[in-house]
Amino acid sequence: MAKWTPTHEAPEPLEGPVVATITGGTVVWFVLFLVQLPFYGWFDDHGHTWWLWTCLAGGGLGLIGIWYVRKRDAAIKRAERAA
């Protein structure tokens, strides 16, 4: 199989409100977990408890994501001030 080589330059990455986006997504995961929690018995009866744990894992990974993007934004701002 031949190696694929791009025929044009890659576009610049889009920058936006990254911290707000990750924070919003994390909040949504935790809210979904909390909304489903009262129905734990139904999920357990039907073998769908993984839905709850997926939401909890999404919220937990989102916390790591918030930490990461805040550090990234701080590093970008430091680099801009130094330049």
N, CA, C and O atoms as a CHARMM CRD file, in Angstrom:
* protein
*
  332
    1    1 MET  N      0.84900  -1.17200   0.00000 PROA 1      0.00000
    2    1 MET  CA     0.00000   0.00000   0.00000 PROA 1      0.00000
    3    1 MET  C      0.89800   1.24000   0.00000 PROA 1      0.00000
    4    1 MET  O      1.82000   1.34800   0.80900 PROA 1      0.00000
    5    2 ALA  N      0.62500   2.15400  -0.89600 PROA 2      0.00000
    6    2 ALA  CA     1.42400   3.37100  -1.01600 PROA 2      0.00000
    7    2 ALA  C      1.06600   4.35100   0.09200 PROA 2      0.00000
    8    2 ALA  O     -0.07500   4.41900   0.54800 PROA 2      0.00000
    9    3 LYS  N      2.07200   5.10600   0.51000 PROA 3      0.00000
   10    3 LYS  CA     1.84300   6.11500   1.54400 PROA 3      0.00000
   11    3 LYS  C      1.11100   7.30000   0.92100 PROA 3      0.00000
   12    3 LYS  O      1.47000   7.78400  -0.15200 PROA 3      0.00000
   13    4 TRP  N      0.09000   7.74600   1.61500 PROA 4      0.00000
   14    4 TRP  CA    -0.69700   8.87800   1.13200 PROA 4      0.00000
   15    4 TRP  C      0.01000  10.17200   1.51200 PROA 4      0.00000
   16    4 TRP  O      0.42100  10.33500   2.66100 PROA 4      0.00000
   17    5 THR  N      0.15600  11.07700   0.58000 PROA 5      0.00000
   18    5 THR  CA     0.74000  12.38200   0.87000 PROA 5      0.00000
   19    5 THR  C     -0.27200  13.45300   0.50900 PROA 5      0.00000
   20    5 THR  O     -0.90500  13.39100  -0.54500 PROA 5      0.00000
   21    6 PRO  N     -0.42400  14.44100   1.39200 PROA 6      0.00000
   22    6 PRO  CA    -1.42300  15.49000   1.11200 PROA 6      0.00000
   23    6 PRO  C     -0.99600  16.33400  -0.08300 PROA 6      0.00000
   24    6 PRO  O      0.19300  16.52900  -0.33400 PROA 6      0.00000
   25    7 THR  N     -1.98200  16.82600  -0.80900 PROA 7      0.00000
   26    7 THR  CA    -1.70400  17.64600  -1.98600 PROA 7      0.00000
   27    7 THR  C     -1.79200  19.13900  -1.69000 PROA 7      0.00000
   28    7 THR  O     -1.48400  19.96000  -2.55400 PROA 7      0.00000
   29    8 HSD  N     -2.20500  19.49300  -0.48800 PROA 8      0.00000
   30    8 HSD  CA    -2.29100  20.90400  -0.12500 PROA 8      0.00000
   31    8 HSD  C     -1.97800  21.06200   1.36600 PROA 8      0.00000
   32    8 HSD  O     -1.95900  20.08800   2.11900 PROA 8      0.00000
   33    9 GLU  N     -1.73900  22.29000   1.76500 PROA 9      0.00000
   34    9 GLU  CA    -1.42000  22.58000   3.16100 PROA 9      0.00000
   35    9 GLU  C     -2.64300  22.36400   4.05100 PROA 9      0.00000
   36    9 GLU  O     -3.77700  22.61700   3.64600 PROA 9      0.00000
   37   10 ALA  N     -2.39200  21.90300   5.24300 PROA 10     0.00000
   38   10 ALA  CA    -3.47800  21.74200   6.20900 PROA 10     0.00000
   39   10 ALA  C     -3.93900  23.12400   6.68000 PROA 10     0.00000
   40   10 ALA  O     -3.11300  24.02200   6.84200 PROA 10     0.00000
   41   11 PRO  N     -5.23400  23.30600   6.90100 PROA 11     0.00000
   42   11 PRO  CA    -5.71000  24.60600   7.38800 PROA 11     0.00000
   43   11 PRO  C     -5.27000  24.83800   8.82900 PROA 11     0.00000
   44   11 PRO  O     -4.96700  23.89500   9.56000 PROA 11     0.00000
   45   12 GLU  N     -5.24000  26.08500   9.21600 PROA 12     0.00000
   46   12 GLU  CA    -4.92100  26.43500  10.59600 PROA 12     0.00000
   47   12 GLU  C     -6.01400  25.89600  11.51800 PROA 12     0.00000
   48   12 GLU  O     -7.18500  25.87900  11.13900 PROA 12     0.00000
   49   13 PRO  N     -5.64900  25.45900  12.71400 PROA 13     0.00000
   50   13 PRO  CA    -6.68100  24.97000  13.63500 PROA 13     0.00000
   51   13 PRO  C     -7.61500  26.09800  14.06100 PROA 13     0.00000
   52   13 PRO  O     -7.19500  27.24600  14.20700 PROA 13     0.00000
   53   14 LEU  N     -8.85900  25.76200  14.25400 PROA 14     0.00000
   54   14 LEU  CA    -9.83900  26.74600  14.70000 PROA 14     0.00000
   55   14 LEU  C     -9.67000  26.97200  16.19300 PROA 14     0.00000
   56   14 LEU  O     -9.57700  26.01900  16.96600 PROA 14     0.00000
   57   15 GLU  N     -9.63100  28.20100  16.58400 PROA 15     0.00000
   58   15 GLU  CA    -9.57200  28.53700  18.00800 PROA 15     0.00000
   59   15 GLU  C    -10.89000  29.18400  18.39200 PROA 15     0.00000
   60   15 GLU  O    -11.45200  29.98400  17.64400 PROA 15     0.00000
   61   16 GLY  N    -11.35900  28.83200  19.54000 PROA 16     0.00000
   62   16 GLY  CA   -12.61300  29.38300  20.02500 PROA 16     0.00000
   63   16 GLY  C    -12.60500  29.34500  21.53900 PROA 16     0.00000
   64   16 GLY  O    -11.54700  29.20300  22.15200 PROA 16     0.00000
   65   17 PRO  N    -13.76100  29.46800  22.14400 PROA 17     0.00000
   66   17 PRO  CA   -13.84000  29.41900  23.60600 PROA 17     0.00000
   67   17 PRO  C    -13.68900  27.97800  24.10900 PROA 17     0.00000
   68   17 PRO  O    -14.66400  27.34500  24.51300 PROA 17     0.00000
   69   18 VAL  N    -12.45400  27.47600  24.07700 PROA 18     0.00000
   70   18 VAL  CA   -12.20400  26.06300  24.37400 PROA 18     0.00000
   71   18 VAL  C    -12.58100  25.72400  25.81300 PROA 18     0.00000
   72   18 VAL  O    -13.23300  24.70900  26.06000 PROA 18     0.00000
   73   19 VAL  N    -12.17900  26.56300  26.75900 PROA 19     0.00000
   74   19 VAL  CA   -12.46500  26.27800  28.16900 PROA 19     0.00000
   75   19 VAL  C    -13.97400  26.24000  28.40100 PROA 19     0.00000
   76   19 VAL  O    -14.47500  25.35300  29.09300 PROA 19     0.00000
   77   20 ALA  N    -14.69000  27.18600  27.83200 PROA 20     0.00000
   78   20 ALA  CA   -16.14100  27.22000  28.00200 PROA 20     0.00000
   79   20 ALA  C    -16.80200  26.00100  27.35200 PROA 20     0.00000
   80   20 ALA  O    -17.75700  25.45000  27.89900 PROA 20     0.00000
   81   21 THR  N    -16.30800  25.58700  26.21000 PROA 21     0.00000
   82   21 THR  CA   -16.87300  24.42500  25.52600 PROA 21     0.00000
   83   21 THR  C    -16.67700  23.15200  26.34600 PROA 21     0.00000
   84   21 THR  O    -17.61600  22.37600  26.52600 PROA 21     0.00000
   85   22 ILE  N    -15.45900  22.93800  26.84300 PROA 22     0.00000
   86   22 ILE  CA   -15.17700  21.74100  27.63300 PROA 22     0.00000
   87   22 ILE  C    -15.94600  21.78500  28.95300 PROA 22     0.00000
   88   22 ILE  O    -16.45900  20.76000  29.40200 PROA 22     0.00000
   89   23 THR  N    -16.02900  22.94900  29.57200 PROA 23     0.00000
   90   23 THR  CA   -16.77700  23.08400  30.81900 PROA 23     0.00000
   91   23 THR  C    -18.25800  22.78100  30.59400 PROA 23     0.00000
   92   23 THR  O    -18.88300  22.07900  31.38900 PROA 23     0.00000
   93   24 GLY  N    -18.81100  23.31300  29.51200 PROA 24     0.00000
   94   24 GLY  CA   -20.21800  23.04400  29.19300 PROA 24     0.00000
   95   24 GLY  C    -20.47500  21.57100  28.96400 PROA 24     0.00000
   96   24 GLY  O    -21.46300  21.02800  29.45800 PROA 24     0.00000
   97   25 GLY  N    -19.60100  20.91800  28.22300 PROA 25     0.00000
   98   25 GLY  CA   -19.75600  19.48800  27.98700 PROA 25     0.00000
   99   25 GLY  C    -19.65200  18.68000  29.26500 PROA 25     0.00000
  100   25 GLY  O    -20.38500  17.70800  29.44900 PROA 25     0.00000
  101   26 THR  N    -18.75000  19.07100  30.14600 PROA 26     0.00000
  102   26 THR  CA   -18.59200  18.37600  31.42500 PROA 26     0.00000
  103   26 THR  C    -19.84400  18.52400  32.27800 PROA 26     0.00000
  104   26 THR  O    -20.29500  17.56400  32.90200 PROA 26     0.00000
  105   27 VAL  N    -20.39700  19.71700  32.30100 PROA 27     0.00000
  106   27 VAL  CA   -21.62900  19.95300  33.05600 PROA 27     0.00000
  107   27 VAL  C    -22.75800  19.08900  32.50300 PROA 27     0.00000
  108   27 VAL  O    -23.53300  18.51400  33.26700 PROA 27     0.00000
  109   28 VAL  N    -22.85100  18.99600  31.18000 PROA 28     0.00000
  110   28 VAL  CA   -23.89400  18.17400  30.56000 PROA 28     0.00000
  111   28 VAL  C    -23.74800  16.70800  30.98800 PROA 28     0.00000
  112   28 VAL  O    -24.74200  16.06200  31.31800 PROA 28     0.00000
  113   29 TRP  N    -22.52300  16.18100  30.98500 PROA 29     0.00000
  114   29 TRP  CA   -22.30900  14.78700  31.41100 PROA 29     0.00000
  115   29 TRP  C    -22.76100  14.57500  32.84800 PROA 29     0.00000
  116   29 TRP  O    -23.44500  13.59700  33.14800 PROA 29     0.00000
  117   30 PHE  N    -22.37500  15.50300  33.75400 PROA 30     0.00000
  118   30 PHE  CA   -22.78100  15.35100  35.15400 PROA 30     0.00000
  119   30 PHE  C    -24.28700  15.48800  35.33400 PROA 30     0.00000
  120   30 PHE  O    -24.88300  14.77200  36.13900 PROA 30     0.00000
  121   31 VAL  N    -24.90500  16.39800  34.59400 PROA 31     0.00000
  122   31 VAL  CA   -26.36100  16.56000  34.67500 PROA 31     0.00000
  123   31 VAL  C    -27.05200  15.28700  34.18000 PROA 31     0.00000
  124   31 VAL  O    -28.02000  14.82900  34.78700 PROA 31     0.00000
  125   32 LEU  N    -26.56200  14.72500  33.09500 PROA 32     0.00000
  126   32 LEU  CA   -27.14300  13.47400  32.60200 PROA 32     0.00000
  127   32 LEU  C    -27.01600  12.36500  33.63700 PROA 32     0.00000
  128   32 LEU  O    -27.94200  11.57300  33.81500 PROA 32     0.00000
  129   33 PHE  N    -25.88700  12.30200  34.31500 PROA 33     0.00000
  130   33 PHE  CA   -25.71500  11.30400  35.37000 PROA 33     0.00000
  131   33 PHE  C    -26.73500  11.52600  36.48600 PROA 33     0.00000
  132   33 PHE  O    -27.38600  10.58200  36.93200 PROA 33     0.00000
  133   34 LEU  N    -26.87100  12.77000  36.93200 PROA 34     0.00000
  134   34 LEU  CA   -27.78100  13.06600  38.04100 PROA 34     0.00000
  135   34 LEU  C    -29.24800  12.84200  37.65800 PROA 34     0.00000
  136   34 LEU  O    -30.04800  12.41400  38.49000 PROA 34     0.00000
  137   35 VAL  N    -29.59900  13.12800  36.41100 PROA 35     0.00000
  138   35 VAL  CA   -30.97700  12.91200  35.95100 PROA 35     0.00000
  139   35 VAL  C    -31.30600  11.42200  35.91800 PROA 35     0.00000
  140   35 VAL  O    -32.43500  11.03400  36.21900 PROA 35     0.00000
  141   36 GLN  N    -30.34000  10.58700  35.55800 PROA 36     0.00000
  142   36 GLN  CA   -30.58300   9.15400  35.45100 PROA 36     0.00000
  143   36 GLN  C    -30.48300   8.43700  36.78800 PROA 36     0.00000
  144   36 GLN  O    -31.01500   7.33700  36.93700 PROA 36     0.00000
  145   37 LEU  N    -29.82000   9.03100  37.75000 PROA 37     0.00000
  146   37 LEU  CA   -29.57700   8.36100  39.02600 PROA 37     0.00000
  147   37 LEU  C    -30.85100   7.89200  39.73500 PROA 37     0.00000
  148   37 LEU  O    -30.85300   6.78600  40.27500 PROA 37     0.00000
  149   38 PRO  N    -31.94200   8.68200  39.76000 PROA 38     0.00000
  150   38 PRO  CA   -33.15900   8.19100  40.42000 PROA 38     0.00000
  151   38 PRO  C    -33.75800   6.94100  39.76700 PROA 38     0.00000
  152   38 PRO  O    -34.55000   6.23500  40.39100 PROA 38     0.00000
  153   39 PHE  N    -33.38700   6.67000  38.53000 PROA 39     0.00000
  154   39 PHE  CA   -33.91700   5.52000  37.80800 PROA 39     0.00000
  155   39 PHE  C    -32.94300   4.34300  37.80200 PROA 39     0.00000
  156   39 PHE  O    -33.01500   3.47200  36.93500 PROA 39     0.00000
  157   40 TYR  N    -32.04100   4.32500  38.76500 PROA 40     0.00000
  158   40 TYR  CA   -31.01600   3.28400  38.82200 PROA 40     0.00000
  159   40 TYR  C    -31.63200   1.87700  38.80400 PROA 40     0.00000
  160   40 TYR  O    -31.12700   0.98100  38.12800 PROA 40     0.00000
  161   41 GLY  N    -32.71800   1.69600  39.54700 PROA 41     0.00000
  162   41 GLY  CA   -33.37600   0.38300  39.58700 PROA 41     0.00000
  163   41 GLY  C    -33.83800  -0.07700  38.22600 PROA 41     0.00000
  164   41 GLY  O    -33.65300  -1.24100  37.87100 PROA 41     0.00000
  165   42 TRP  N    -34.43800   0.81700  37.45400 PROA 42     0.00000
  166   42 TRP  CA   -34.89100   0.45400  36.11200 PROA 42     0.00000
  167   42 TRP  C    -33.70700   0.08000  35.23700 PROA 42     0.00000
  168   42 TRP  O    -33.73600  -0.92600  34.52800 PROA 42     0.00000
  169   43 PHE  N    -32.65400   0.91100  35.29500 PROA 43     0.00000
  170   43 PHE  CA   -31.46200   0.60600  34.49500 PROA 43     0.00000
  171   43 PHE  C    -30.87000  -0.74200  34.89200 PROA 43     0.00000
  172   43 PHE  O    -30.44300  -1.51600  34.03500 PROA 43     0.00000
  173   44 ASP  N    -30.84500  -1.01700  36.18800 PROA 44     0.00000
  174   44 ASP  CA   -30.29500  -2.28600  36.67600 PROA 44     0.00000
  175   44 ASP  C    -31.14200  -3.46700  36.20400 PROA 44     0.00000
  176   44 ASP  O    -30.60700  -4.49200  35.78200 PROA 44     0.00000
  177   45 ASP  N    -32.45400  -3.32100  36.27800 PROA 45     0.00000
  178   45 ASP  CA   -33.35500  -4.39300  35.83800 PROA 45     0.00000
  179   45 ASP  C    -33.19600  -4.71500  34.34900 PROA 45     0.00000
  180   45 ASP  O    -33.34800  -5.86700  33.94300 PROA 45     0.00000
  181   46 HSD  N    -32.89300  -3.70900  33.54700 PROA 46     0.00000
  182   46 HSD  CA   -32.80800  -3.88500  32.10200 PROA 46     0.00000
  183   46 HSD  C    -31.37100  -4.02600  31.60100 PROA 46     0.00000
  184   46 HSD  O    -31.13900  -4.08100  30.39300 PROA 46     0.00000
  185   47 GLY  N    -30.40800  -4.08300  32.52100 PROA 47     0.00000
  186   47 GLY  CA   -29.00900  -4.25200  32.11800 PROA 47     0.00000
  187   47 GLY  C    -28.39100  -3.03900  31.46500 PROA 47     0.00000
  188   47 GLY  O    -27.49400  -3.16100  30.63100 PROA 47     0.00000
  189   48 HSD  N    -28.87700  -1.85400  31.84900 PROA 48     0.00000
  190   48 HSD  CA   -28.37100  -0.62200  31.23900 PROA 48     0.00000
  191   48 HSD  C    -27.65200   0.28500  32.23600 PROA 48     0.00000
  192   48 HSD  O    -27.59100   1.49700  32.02700 PROA 48     0.00000
  193   49 THR  N    -27.11400  -0.27200  33.30100 PROA 49     0.00000
  194   49 THR  CA   -26.42500   0.59600  34.27200 PROA 49     0.00000
  195   49 THR  C    -25.19400   1.25500  33.66600 PROA 49     0.00000
  196   49 THR  O    -24.70800   2.26400  34.17700 PROA 49     0.00000
  197   50 TRP  N    -24.69600   0.69000  32.58800 PROA 50     0.00000
  198   50 TRP  CA   -23.53200   1.30100  31.94500 PROA 50     0.00000
  199   50 TRP  C    -23.84300   2.71400  31.45500 PROA 50     0.00000
  200   50 TRP  O    -22.92800   3.52100  31.29200 PROA 50     0.00000
  201   51 TRP  N    -25.12400   3.02800  31.21700 PROA 51     0.00000
  202   51 TRP  CA   -25.48500   4.38100  30.81900 PROA 51     0.00000
  203   51 TRP  C    -25.10000   5.37400  31.90600 PROA 51     0.00000
  204   51 TRP  O    -24.53500   6.42900  31.61900 PROA 51     0.00000
  205   52 LEU  N    -25.40600   5.03400  33.15200 PROA 52     0.00000
  206   52 LEU  CA   -25.06000   5.92500  34.26000 PROA 52     0.00000
  207   52 LEU  C    -23.55400   6.08000  34.37500 PROA 52     0.00000
  208   52 LEU  O    -23.04100   7.19100  34.51000 PROA 52     0.00000
  209   53 TRP  N    -22.84400   4.94800  34.32000 PROA 53     0.00000
  210   53 TRP  CA   -21.40100   5.00400  34.51700 PROA 53     0.00000
  211   53 TRP  C    -20.69400   5.67800  33.35100 PROA 53     0.00000
  212   53 TRP  O    -19.62000   6.25400  33.52400 PROA 53     0.00000
  213   54 THR  N    -21.28900   5.60800  32.16700 PROA 54     0.00000
  214   54 THR  CA   -20.72300   6.33200  31.03000 PROA 54     0.00000
  215   54 THR  C    -20.82300   7.83500  31.26200 PROA 54     0.00000
  216   54 THR  O    -19.88000   8.57300  30.97800 PROA 54     0.00000
  217   55 CYS  N    -21.96300   8.28900  31.77700 PROA 55     0.00000
  218   55 CYS  CA   -22.13400   9.71500  32.07400 PROA 55     0.00000
  219   55 CYS  C    -21.17400  10.16300  33.16700 PROA 55     0.00000
  220   55 CYS  O    -20.59600  11.24700  33.08200 PROA 55     0.00000
  221   56 LEU  N    -21.00300   9.33900  34.18600 PROA 56     0.00000
  222   56 LEU  CA   -20.07500   9.68700  35.26300 PROA 56     0.00000
  223   56 LEU  C    -18.64000   9.72300  34.73800 PROA 56     0.00000
  224   56 LEU  O    -17.87500  10.62200  35.08700 PROA 56     0.00000
  225   57 ALA  N    -18.27600   8.76000  33.90900 PROA 57     0.00000
  226   57 ALA  CA   -16.93500   8.75400  33.32900 PROA 57     0.00000
  227   57 ALA  C    -16.72800   9.96900  32.42500 PROA 57     0.00000
  228   57 ALA  O    -15.64800  10.56000  32.42200 PROA 57     0.00000
  229   58 GLY  N    -17.75300  10.34300  31.65800 PROA 58     0.00000
  230   58 GLY  CA   -17.65800  11.53300  30.81400 PROA 58     0.00000
  231   58 GLY  C    -17.42900  12.78300  31.63500 PROA 58     0.00000
  232   58 GLY  O    -16.63400  13.64400  31.25800 PROA 58     0.00000
  233   59 GLY  N    -18.12900  12.88600  32.76200 PROA 59     0.00000
  234   59 GLY  CA   -17.92200  14.03300  33.64000 PROA 59     0.00000
  235   59 GLY  C    -16.52800  14.03300  34.24100 PROA 59     0.00000
  236   59 GLY  O    -15.88500  15.07900  34.32200 PROA 59     0.00000
  237   60 GLY  N    -16.05800  12.86600  34.66400 PROA 60     0.00000
  238   60 GLY  CA   -14.71200  12.77900  35.23400 PROA 60     0.00000
  239   60 GLY  C    -13.63900  13.11200  34.21900 PROA 60     0.00000
  240   60 GLY  O    -12.69700  13.84400  34.52300 PROA 60     0.00000
  241   61 LEU  N    -13.77600  12.57800  33.01100 PROA 61     0.00000
  242   61 LEU  CA   -12.81300  12.90900  31.95200 PROA 61     0.00000
  243   61 LEU  C    -12.91600  14.37700  31.56300 PROA 61     0.00000
  244   61 LEU  O    -11.92200  14.99900  31.18900 PROA 61     0.00000
  245   62 GLY  N    -14.12000  14.92500  31.65400 PROA 62     0.00000
  246   62 GLY  CA   -14.29300  16.34700  31.38700 PROA 62     0.00000
  247   62 GLY  C    -13.53700  17.21300  32.38700 PROA 62     0.00000
  248   62 GLY  O    -13.00300  18.26000  32.02100 PROA 62     0.00000
  249   63 LEU  N    -13.48500  16.77800  33.66300 PROA 63     0.00000
  250   63 LEU  CA   -12.70200  17.52400  34.65800 PROA 63     0.00000
  251   63 LEU  C    -11.22700  17.53900  34.28700 PROA 63     0.00000
  252   63 LEU  O    -10.54900  18.55500  34.43700 PROA 63     0.00000
  253   64 ILE  N    -10.73400  16.39900  33.80000 PROA 64     0.00000
  254   64 ILE  CA    -9.34500  16.35600  33.33100 PROA 64     0.00000
  255   64 ILE  C     -9.18200  17.28400  32.12500 PROA 64     0.00000
  256   64 ILE  O     -8.17600  17.98200  32.00000 PROA 64     0.00000
  257   65 GLY  N    -10.17300  17.28300  31.24900 PROA 65     0.00000
  258   65 GLY  CA   -10.13900  18.15900  30.08400 PROA 65     0.00000
  259   65 GLY  C    -10.13000  19.62500  30.44900 PROA 65     0.00000
  260   65 GLY  O     -9.41500  20.41400  29.83000 PROA 65     0.00000
  261   66 ILE  N    -10.92000  20.00700  31.45300 PROA 66     0.00000
  262   66 ILE  CA   -10.93100  21.40500  31.90800 PROA 66     0.00000
  263   66 ILE  C     -9.54800  21.79400  32.42200 PROA 66     0.00000
  264   66 ILE  O     -9.02900  22.85900  32.08900 PROA 66     0.00000
  265   67 TRP  N     -8.96100  20.92500  33.23400 PROA 67     0.00000
  266   67 TRP  CA    -7.62000  21.19600  33.75600 PROA 67     0.00000
  267   67 TRP  C     -6.63400  21.37800  32.59900 PROA 67     0.00000
  268   67 TRP  O     -5.82600  22.30700  32.60200 PROA 67     0.00000
  269   68 TYR  N     -6.70900  20.48500  31.61400 PROA 68     0.00000
  270   68 TYR  CA    -5.78600  20.51200  30.48600 PROA 68     0.00000
  271   68 TYR  C     -5.94100  21.80100  29.66900 PROA 68     0.00000
  272   68 TYR  O     -4.94500  22.46600  29.38400 PROA 68     0.00000
  273   69 VAL  N     -7.16100  22.16200  29.29300 PROA 69     0.00000
  274   69 VAL  CA    -7.34000  23.32800  28.42200 PROA 69     0.00000
  275   69 VAL  C     -7.04700  24.63000  29.16000 PROA 69     0.00000
  276   69 VAL  O     -6.63100  25.60700  28.53800 PROA 69     0.00000
  277   70 ARG  N     -7.25800  24.66200  30.47800 PROA 70     0.00000
  278   70 ARG  CA    -6.88000  25.86000  31.22800 PROA 70     0.00000
  279   70 ARG  C     -5.37000  26.04300  31.24400 PROA 70     0.00000
  280   70 ARG  O     -4.87000  27.15600  31.08300 PROA 70     0.00000
  281   71 LYS  N     -4.63700  24.93100  31.44000 PROA 71     0.00000
  282   71 LYS  CA    -3.17100  24.99800  31.39700 PROA 71     0.00000
  283   71 LYS  C     -2.70400  25.39500  29.99600 PROA 71     0.00000
  284   71 LYS  O     -1.76600  26.17800  29.84900 PROA 71     0.00000
  285   72 ARG  N     -3.36200  24.85100  28.96400 PROA 72     0.00000
  286   72 ARG  CA    -2.99900  25.16300  27.58300 PROA 72     0.00000
  287   72 ARG  C     -3.22200  26.64100  27.28600 PROA 72     0.00000
  288   72 ARG  O     -2.35200  27.29700  26.71400 PROA 72     0.00000
  289   73 ASP  N     -4.37300  27.16400  27.66900 PROA 73     0.00000
  290   73 ASP  CA    -4.64500  28.58400  27.44700 PROA 73     0.00000
  291   73 ASP  C     -3.64100  29.46400  28.17000 PROA 73     0.00000
  292   73 ASP  O     -3.18400  30.46800  27.62300 PROA 73     0.00000
  293   74 ALA  N     -3.29400  29.09400  29.40000 PROA 74     0.00000
  294   74 ALA  CA    -2.30900  29.87400  30.15100 PROA 74     0.00000
  295   74 ALA  C     -0.95600  29.84400  29.44900 PROA 74     0.00000
  296   74 ALA  O     -0.27600  30.86900  29.38800 PROA 74     0.00000
  297   75 ALA  N     -0.55300  28.69500  28.92100 PROA 75     0.00000
  298   75 ALA  CA     0.71500  28.58300  28.21100 PROA 75     0.00000
  299   75 ALA  C      0.70000  29.40800  26.92700 PROA 75     0.00000
  300   75 ALA  O      1.69600  30.04900  26.59200 PROA 75     0.00000
  301   76 ILE  N     -0.41400  29.39600  26.21100 PROA 76     0.00000
  302   76 ILE  CA    -0.52700  30.19400  24.98000 PROA 76     0.00000
  303   76 ILE  C     -0.42200  31.67300  25.30400 PROA 76     0.00000
  304   76 ILE  O      0.25500  32.41500  24.59200 PROA 76     0.00000
  305   77 LYS  N     -1.08100  32.11500  26.37000 PROA 77     0.00000
  306   77 LYS  CA    -1.02800  33.52700  26.75200 PROA 77     0.00000
  307   77 LYS  C      0.37200  33.92500  27.18900 PROA 77     0.00000
  308   77 LYS  O      0.83200  35.02200  26.87600 PROA 77     0.00000
  309   78 ARG  N      1.05700  33.03500  27.91700 PROA 78     0.00000
  310   78 ARG  CA     2.45000  33.32600  28.32300 PROA 78     0.00000
  311   78 ARG  C      3.34300  33.45300  27.10300 PROA 78     0.00000
  312   78 ARG  O      4.19600  34.33900  27.04800 PROA 78     0.00000
  313   79 ALA  N      3.15600  32.57600  26.12400 PROA 79     0.00000
  314   79 ALA  CA     3.97900  32.61900  24.90500 PROA 79     0.00000
  315   79 ALA  C      3.70500  33.89700  24.11100 PROA 79     0.00000
  316   79 ALA  O      4.62200  34.47900  23.53100 PROA 79     0.00000
  317   80 GLU  N      2.44100  34.33300  24.08800 PROA 80     0.00000
  318   80 GLU  CA     2.12000  35.58000  23.36600 PROA 80     0.00000
  319   80 GLU  C      2.74200  36.79100  24.04900 PROA 80     0.00000
  320   80 GLU  O      3.22100  37.70800  23.38200 PROA 80     0.00000
  321   81 ARG  N      2.73300  36.79400  25.39900 PROA 81     0.00000
  322   81 ARG  CA     3.34700  37.91200  26.11500 PROA 81     0.00000
  323   81 ARG  C      4.86500  37.93200  25.93600 PROA 81     0.00000
  324   81 ARG  O      5.46900  39.00300  25.88300 PROA 81     0.00000
  325   82 ALA  N      5.47600  36.76200  25.84200 PROA 82     0.00000
  326   82 ALA  CA     6.92900  36.66900  25.70000 PROA 82     0.00000
  327   82 ALA  C      7.38600  37.05800  24.29100 PROA 82     0.00000
  328   82 ALA  O      8.52200  37.49000  24.09400 PROA 82     0.00000
  329   83 ALA  N      6.49700  36.90100  23.32900 PROA 83     0.00000
  330   83 ALA  CA     6.88500  37.17100  21.92400 PROA 83     0.00000
  331   83 ALA  C      6.83900  38.63100  21.59000 PROA 83     0.00000
  332   83 ALA  O      7.13500  39.01500  20.45800 PROA 83     0.00000
